[in-house]
């Protein structure tokens, strides 16, 4: 719930752009990060929700062809109810909220109810999508105007084809794929030449975007043959003829192995961000739906941290998450002398964890040859000479590590630094979208468990799952899912290499 000293409206009606997170404004991102409640549509880039607080209530109200999850009246009531509860509400809409987004209807209802609101403009697909397809909606050599028309109307007679057909500028029809025949017929019957250039653009701001270019005479047949799917927009006019000349944005990716592939990342926000960054130049569409998160545990450990360090010889990390939680917490403490860490050794469970440790300025003294708690304990025990270990790990961490230490009579202290939060808020989106992906990356056993809880039909995961390593692969198999592949190196780089294979 918003703090009393923060001056902002009760509701922000936010444009999320044309389905590509990189085209979202800074203002929109700020709203998402601060929201108590996000009411979102189906055309947003789903990765945006990864930037919301773990405490934010996420409510899907998407409208799809012939399927409205909530009526517009119900959406407005929802916004008002949540705002009256004292929560900061973000209404997250595809494109721009005032361009056929019904944002004005929502704003007017809020105003009449005495609820404060703001409008956060977004990049509209009516301009961005044609641009990505090499079509400038205006070019002074061809046109001096652009007309944006909604094809998604309850009353089809409401589209004034008689006057629209006489316009010399570019015509952009939004949400028009299902009405393509009606649009072609209406324009042709009212005088538009049958050889007028037409483009139908699907999923236009992403790498897997598709287009059909033709004329009013043949565009319907071309779209049918290409099996284009919504969301799509239709561009009519001479500027379409520039498409082949200017549509070169994807050429540099065309020889990439993952070009046009759709990949879902499901791990913590940190690991999703790292993998996405590593794949940035591969020409693939990546969605981040983090279904788990590492949440620090408040304890007295940090109040006595110097004593812990002085009384132990090794800090042992069984995950990169533990390393991040530990060092981020140390940054917040003003009474801890980090020079104390110069006299202690570090053990990390794998190369990825060792790299995370290196990012904080420390080199791992020990990394096992294989990535597992068992191997970490077995190999570390072989070189210990009476040293005492301080284990810094998750509350639900595997018992294998301590069992092996006890079997070898190694003295240790086990401290739970964090626990894993399973984000069941994302269940709806996982179920709704899982069938759309070529690959689903699973970066830990607990992620595998959570994913299988959310996806009841395991057949939807077959042939899609890429596992970070043998432990996670074993978990997937026990849960009834056979991974397509397992990374050989249990790190972000290993996952990327496996995907490229």
Helices and strands as residue ranges (DSSP letters): E 11-15, G 21-23, H 26-34, E 37-40, G 46-51, E 57-60, E 63-64, E 67-68, H 72-84, E 89-93, H 103-112, E 117-120, H 125-132, E 146-150, G 156-158, H 161-164, E 170-174, G 177-179, H 180-189, E 197-202, E 210-215, H 219-226, E 232-236, G 238-242, H 243-246, G 251-253, E 262-265, H 269-278, E 285-288, E 292-296, G 302-304, H 305-310, E 314-317, H 320-332, G 338-343, E 345-348, H 351-359, E 366-367, H 373-383, E 389-394, H 400-407, E 412-422, G 424-426, H 427-433, G 434-436, E 439-442, H 445-454, G 458-461, E 465-467, H 470-478, E 485-486, H 492-500
